[in-house]
Amino acid sequence: MRAKFGLDRPIHEQLAIFVGNVVRLDLGISYVQGRPAMDVVLERIPSTLLLTGSALVFATAVGIGLGVFTAGRAHQRSDLAISIGALGLHATPTFWLAQLAVLALGLGLGWFPVTGMTNPRSAETGLGLVVDVAHHLVLPVLVRAATEIAVISRLTRAGVLDEMSRAYVLTARAKGVSEPRVIRGHALRCALIPVATVVGGRVGHLLAGAVLVEAVFGWPGVGRLLLTSVQARDTPEVLAVLLLIGLAVIIANLLTDLVYVRLDPRIR
């Protein structure tokens, strides 16, 4: 077995062999499943992309909306209530929030299923399958997006309030531009640059948090695979998952740089 896995060779040779295998996306055979580790991970990627992508889009839209709303009502009761709620969500552990959602919205009220990606007793196809997956997706997305909404809303509020004191905003007001248009059409666009930075940087955090959410909700994604691989000491699987998470963070940073140019043409 030592010879099979190259463990009888010097460390520098093992490293060279490992790097060469990574370049070819060959991370060995899964100890548990007996198949190429990368093939097992690639099968789980669509489920994780669906969960994390939906959570990121939902959190960004709701967070920016709440940030703009509170910035337009700074220091009022609604601003104070939303700010306290955002801080509370930010301080709440994801795994605890997930269990509360299961007990309250799933088992208590029966609004949403609490485990899996589809109903195993149903043979839905086409639109029926899409509806079934979406129904199972609601609770994991709400839980995973909660912390991100808190961060994005607070950052958007601070950015918009800072831009509202700029000279170009005063000029727009002097020209008779309405306050909602001043906020959305002038201040918000400049305030979105730091927001884009945070959203791009949270991709790694989202993927890491997917381990807890997928474990609680039984979601068949990469996060749950990482947890079971660590528990089983399936090293090839763990390496494959971590490699793809690192690649996803690099791609997210690249896309963030491209968004900068879109938001502020002066960066070109």
C-alpha positions as CSV (number, residue, x, y, z in Angstrom):
1,M,0.0,0.0,0.0
2,R,2.9,2.4,0.7
3,A,4.3,1.7,-2.8
4,K,0.8,2.1,-4.4
5,F,0.3,5.6,-2.9
6,G,4.0,6.6,-3.3
7,L,4.6,6.9,0.4
8,D,7.9,5.0,0.2
9,R,9.5,7.8,-1.9
10,P,11.3,10.9,-0.7
11,I,9.2,13.9,0.2
12,H,10.3,16.0,-2.7
13,E,9.2,13.3,-5.1
14,Q,5.9,12.9,-3.4
15,L,5.3,16.6,-3.7
16,A,6.2,16.6,-7.4
17,I,3.9,13.7,-8.1
18,F,1.1,15.4,-6.2
19,V,1.5,18.7,-8.0
20,G,1.5,16.9,-11.4
21,N,-1.6,15.0,-10.5
22,V,-3.4,18.2,-9.4
23,V,-2.6,19.8,-12.7
24,R,-4.3,16.8,-14.4
25,L,-7.2,17.0,-11.8
26,D,-6.2,13.5,-10.6
27,L,-6.4,13.5,-6.8
28,G,-6.5,9.7,-6.5
29,I,-9.2,7.2,-5.6
30,S,-11.7,7.9,-2.9
31,Y,-11.0,5.5,0.0
32,V,-14.8,5.2,0.8
33,Q,-16.4,5.1,-2.6
34,G,-13.7,3.5,-4.6
35,R,-14.0,6.0,-7.5
36,P,-11.9,8.9,-8.7
37,A,-12.2,11.6,-6.0
38,M,-12.7,14.4,-8.5
39,D,-15.6,12.6,-10.2
40,V,-17.4,12.3,-6.8
41,V,-16.9,16.0,-6.1
42,L,-18.0,17.1,-9.6
43,E,-21.3,15.2,-9.1
44,R,-22.0,17.3,-6.0
45,I,-21.1,20.7,-7.4
46,P,-24.4,21.5,-9.1
47,S,-26.3,21.1,-5.8
48,T,-23.9,23.4,-3.9
49,L,-23.9,26.0,-6.7
50,L,-27.7,26.1,-6.6
51,L,-27.7,26.6,-2.8
52,T,-24.8,29.1,-2.5
53,G,-25.7,30.9,-5.7
54,S,-29.3,31.4,-4.6
55,A,-28.3,32.5,-1.1
56,L,-25.8,35.0,-2.5
57,V,-28.2,36.5,-5.0
58,F,-31.0,36.7,-2.4
59,A,-28.7,38.1,0.3
60,T,-27.3,40.7,-2.1
61,A,-30.7,41.9,-3.3
62,V,-32.3,42.0,0.1
63,G,-29.2,43.5,1.8
64,I,-28.9,46.3,-0.7
65,G,-32.6,47.0,-0.5
66,L,-32.6,47.2,3.3
67,G,-29.4,49.3,3.3
68,V,-31.0,51.9,0.9
69,F,-34.2,51.8,2.9
70,T,-32.5,52.5,6.3
71,A,-30.1,55.1,4.8
72,G,-33.2,57.1,3.6
73,R,-34.6,56.9,7.1
74,A,-31.4,57.3,9.2
75,H,-31.8,57.5,12.9
76,Q,-35.6,56.8,12.7
77,R,-37.4,54.0,14.5
78,S,-37.4,51.8,11.3
79,D,-33.7,52.3,10.9
80,L,-33.1,51.4,14.5
81,A,-35.3,48.3,14.3
82,I,-33.7,47.0,11.1
83,S,-30.2,47.7,12.5
84,I,-30.8,45.8,15.7
85,G,-32.2,42.9,13.7
86,A,-29.2,42.9,11.3
87,L,-26.8,42.8,14.3
88,G,-28.8,40.0,15.8
89,L,-28.6,37.9,12.6
90,H,-24.9,38.6,12.3
91,A,-24.3,37.3,15.8
92,T,-26.4,34.2,15.5
93,P,-24.5,31.0,14.8
94,T,-25.6,29.4,11.5
95,F,-26.0,25.9,12.8
96,W,-28.3,27.2,15.6
97,L,-30.4,29.3,13.2
98,A,-30.7,26.2,10.9
99,Q,-32.0,24.1,13.7
100,L,-34.5,26.8,14.8
101,A,-35.7,27.0,11.2
102,V,-36.2,23.2,11.1
103,L,-38.1,23.2,14.3
104,A,-40.2,26.2,13.7
105,L,-40.9,26.5,10.0
106,G,-40.4,22.8,9.1
107,L,-41.6,20.6,11.9
108,G,-43.7,23.1,13.7
109,L,-45.7,24.9,11.0
110,G,-45.0,22.3,8.2
111,W,-44.4,25.0,5.6
112,F,-41.2,23.5,4.2
113,P,-39.5,20.1,4.0
114,V,-36.6,19.8,6.4
115,T,-34.2,17.4,4.6
116,G,-33.0,16.5,1.1
117,M,-33.2,18.2,-2.2
118,T,-36.3,16.4,-3.6
119,N,-39.1,14.3,-2.3
120,P,-37.9,10.7,-2.6
121,R,-41.5,9.4,-2.7
122,S,-42.4,11.6,-5.7
123,A,-41.5,10.9,-9.3
124,E,-42.0,14.5,-10.6
125,T,-40.3,15.6,-13.8
126,G,-40.1,18.9,-15.7
127,L,-41.9,21.8,-14.0
128,G,-43.0,19.6,-11.1
129,L,-39.4,18.7,-10.3
130,V,-38.4,22.4,-10.4
131,V,-41.1,23.3,-8.0
132,D,-40.1,20.4,-5.7
133,V,-36.5,21.5,-5.6
134,A,-37.4,25.1,-5.1
135,H,-39.6,24.1,-2.1
136,H,-36.7,22.2,-0.6
137,L,-34.4,25.1,-1.3
138,V,-36.2,27.8,0.6
139,L,-35.1,27.0,4.2
140,P,-31.4,26.4,3.4
141,V,-31.3,29.6,1.4
142,L,-33.0,31.6,4.1
143,V,-30.6,30.3,6.8
144,R,-27.5,30.7,4.6
145,A,-28.4,34.2,3.5
146,A,-29.3,35.5,7.0
147,T,-25.8,36.5,8.0
148,E,-24.9,37.8,4.6
149,I,-28.0,40.1,4.6
150,A,-26.9,41.6,7.9
151,V,-23.4,42.3,6.6
152,I,-24.5,43.7,3.2
153,S,-27.3,45.9,4.6
154,R,-25.1,47.5,7.2
155,L,-22.3,48.2,4.7
156,T,-24.8,49.6,2.1
157,R,-26.3,51.9,4.7
158,A,-22.9,53.2,5.8
159,G,-21.8,53.7,2.2
160,V,-25.0,55.5,1.1
161,L,-24.9,57.8,4.1
162,D,-21.3,58.7,3.4
163,E,-22.0,59.4,-0.3
164,M,-25.0,61.6,0.7
165,S,-22.6,64.2,2.1
166,R,-20.7,64.6,-1.1
167,A,-20.8,67.7,-3.3
168,Y,-22.4,66.0,-6.3
169,V,-25.3,64.9,-4.1
170,L,-25.8,68.5,-2.9
171,T,-25.7,69.7,-6.5
172,A,-28.4,67.1,-7.5
173,R,-30.6,68.3,-4.7
174,A,-30.1,71.9,-5.7
175,K,-31.2,71.0,-9.2
176,G,-34.5,69.7,-7.7
177,V,-33.8,66.0,-8.0
178,S,-36.1,64.0,-5.8
179,E,-34.6,62.3,-2.7
180,P,-35.3,58.7,-3.8
181,R,-33.7,59.4,-7.1
182,V,-30.7,61.1,-5.4
183,I,-30.2,58.0,-3.3
184,R,-30.8,55.3,-6.0
185,G,-29.4,57.1,-9.0
186,H,-26.4,59.0,-7.5
187,A,-25.3,57.8,-4.1
188,L,-26.0,54.1,-4.4
189,R,-23.9,53.4,-7.4
190,C,-20.7,54.8,-5.8
191,A,-21.6,53.1,-2.5
192,L,-21.8,49.7,-4.3
193,I,-18.1,49.4,-4.9
194,P,-17.2,48.4,-1.3
195,V,-20.3,46.2,-1.3
196,A,-19.1,44.4,-4.4
197,T,-15.8,43.8,-2.6
198,V,-17.5,42.3,0.4
199,V,-19.9,40.1,-1.7
200,G,-17.0,38.8,-3.8
201,G,-14.9,38.1,-0.6
202,R,-17.8,36.3,1.0
203,V,-17.9,33.5,-1.5
204,G,-15.3,31.5,0.5
205,H,-17.3,32.1,3.6
206,L,-20.5,31.0,1.9
207,L,-18.9,27.7,0.8
208,A,-17.4,27.1,4.2
209,G,-20.8,27.7,5.8
210,A,-22.4,25.4,3.4
211,V,-20.9,22.5,5.4
212,L,-23.1,23.3,8.4
213,V,-26.2,24.1,6.4
214,E,-26.0,21.1,4.1
215,A,-25.4,18.8,7.1
216,V,-28.4,20.1,9.0
217,F,-30.8,20.0,6.0
218,G,-29.3,16.8,4.4
219,W,-28.5,18.8,1.2
220,P,-26.5,16.6,-1.2
221,G,-23.7,19.1,-1.9
222,V,-20.0,19.5,-1.6
223,G,-20.2,20.8,1.9
224,R,-21.9,17.7,3.2
225,L,-19.4,15.6,1.2
226,L,-16.5,17.4,2.9
227,L,-18.0,16.7,6.4
228,T,-18.4,13.0,5.7
229,S,-15.0,12.8,4.1
230,V,-13.3,14.3,7.1
231,Q,-15.1,12.0,9.4
232,A,-14.1,9.0,7.3
233,R,-10.5,10.3,6.8
234,D,-11.0,10.1,3.1
235,T,-8.0,12.3,2.2
236,P,-8.4,12.3,-1.6
237,E,-12.0,13.6,-1.2
238,V,-11.0,16.3,1.2
239,L,-8.2,17.5,-1.0
240,A,-10.5,17.6,-4.1
241,V,-13.1,19.6,-2.2
242,L,-10.6,22.1,-0.8
243,L,-9.0,22.5,-4.2
244,L,-12.3,23.4,-5.8
245,I,-13.2,25.8,-3.0
246,G,-9.9,27.6,-3.5
247,L,-10.5,27.8,-7.2
248,A,-14.0,29.2,-6.6
249,V,-12.5,32.0,-4.4
250,I,-10.0,32.9,-7.1
251,I,-12.8,33.1,-9.7
252,A,-15.0,35.2,-7.4
253,N,-12.1,37.7,-6.9
254,L,-11.7,38.0,-10.7
255,L,-15.4,38.6,-11.2
256,T,-15.3,41.2,-8.5
257,D,-12.6,43.1,-10.3
258,L,-14.7,43.1,-13.5
259,V,-17.8,44.4,-11.5
260,Y,-15.6,47.3,-10.3
261,V,-15.2,48.4,-13.9
262,R,-18.9,48.2,-14.6
263,L,-19.8,50.2,-11.5
264,D,-17.1,52.9,-11.9
265,P,-15.7,53.4,-15.5
266,R,-12.9,55.5,-14.0
267,I,-11.2,52.3,-12.8
268,R,-10.4,51.5,-16.5
